[in-house]
Amino acid sequence: MFIITLKSREDGVYSVLAENGEHIIPLFEEEDDADRYLNLLEIEDSDYPPMRVSSIDEDVIIRACTERSQKYSIITSDDFIIPPKSTS
């Protein structure tokens, strides 16, 4: 599983702000998909701090999200997502 984290702090995990105000962490099954998403993020909004794709064990990240009541979405190789438009 792959997530997008801050380069300076791996515990700083990227999340998408949903319309209802909840933060959802995208969990990518494929590293290429996570890389592509990060590239789109960097193109869309240069105000983001430096980020990178990090590998993490699926059980570890799902358990961490569950323990913190953090919403997440598993992005499979069949899914195609693009970052939300910047509101700034």
C-alpha positions as CSV (number, residue, x, y, z in Angstrom):
1,M,0.0,0.0,0.0
2,F,1.2,3.5,-0.7
3,I,0.3,6.9,0.8
4,I,1.4,10.4,0.3
5,T,3.3,11.9,3.2
6,L,5.2,15.1,3.9
7,K,8.9,14.8,3.0
8,S,9.9,16.3,6.3
9,R,7.5,14.1,8.4
10,E,6.3,10.7,7.4
11,D,3.6,10.9,10.0
12,G,2.1,13.9,8.1
13,V,-0.2,12.0,5.8
14,Y,-2.0,13.7,2.9
15,S,-5.8,13.6,3.0
16,V,-8.6,14.9,0.8
17,L,-11.1,17.3,2.3
18,A,-14.6,15.9,1.4
19,E,-17.6,18.2,0.8
20,N,-18.9,17.3,4.2
21,G,-15.7,18.5,5.9
22,E,-14.2,15.1,6.6
23,H,-10.7,14.2,5.7
24,I,-10.2,11.0,3.7
25,I,-6.8,9.4,3.2
26,P,-6.3,7.8,-0.2
27,L,-4.5,4.5,0.1
28,F,-3.0,3.4,-3.2
29,E,-2.5,-0.2,-4.1
30,E,-0.1,0.7,-6.9
31,E,3.0,3.0,-6.5
32,D,2.6,4.3,-10.0
33,D,-0.9,5.5,-9.2
34,A,0.3,7.3,-6.1
35,D,3.2,8.9,-8.0
36,R,0.7,10.0,-10.7
37,Y,-1.6,11.5,-8.1
38,L,1.2,13.3,-6.4
39,N,2.4,14.8,-9.7
40,L,-1.1,16.1,-10.4
41,L,-1.2,17.6,-6.9
42,E,2.1,19.4,-7.5
43,I,0.8,20.8,-10.9
44,E,-2.6,21.9,-9.4
45,D,-1.3,23.7,-6.4
46,S,2.2,24.7,-5.7
47,D,1.4,25.9,-2.2
48,Y,1.6,22.3,-0.9
49,P,4.7,21.5,1.2
50,P,7.1,19.0,-0.4
51,M,5.6,15.6,-0.4
52,R,6.6,12.1,-1.4
53,V,5.1,8.6,-1.9
54,S,5.7,6.3,1.0
55,S,5.2,2.5,1.2
56,I,3.3,1.2,4.2
57,D,1.9,-2.2,5.2
58,E,-1.8,-2.4,4.5
59,D,-2.7,-3.8,7.9
60,V,-0.7,-1.0,9.7
61,I,-2.3,1.9,7.9
62,I,-5.8,0.5,8.1
63,R,-5.4,-0.3,11.8
64,A,-4.1,3.2,12.4
65,C,-7.0,4.8,10.5
66,T,-9.5,2.6,12.4
67,E,-8.1,3.4,15.8
68,R,-8.3,7.2,15.1
69,S,-11.7,7.0,13.4
70,Q,-9.9,8.3,10.3
71,K,-11.7,7.8,7.0
72,Y,-9.8,6.2,4.1
73,S,-10.3,5.1,0.6
74,I,-8.5,2.2,-1.1
75,I,-7.5,3.2,-4.6
76,T,-7.2,0.1,-6.8
77,S,-5.4,-0.1,-10.2
78,D,-8.9,0.1,-11.8
79,D,-9.6,3.4,-10.2
80,F,-8.7,6.8,-11.6
81,I,-8.8,9.8,-9.2
82,I,-7.6,13.3,-9.7
83,P,-7.0,15.9,-6.9
84,P,-9.8,18.2,-6.1
85,K,-9.5,21.7,-7.5
86,S,-7.7,24.2,-5.3
87,T,-10.1,26.6,-3.5
88,S,-7.4,29.3,-2.9
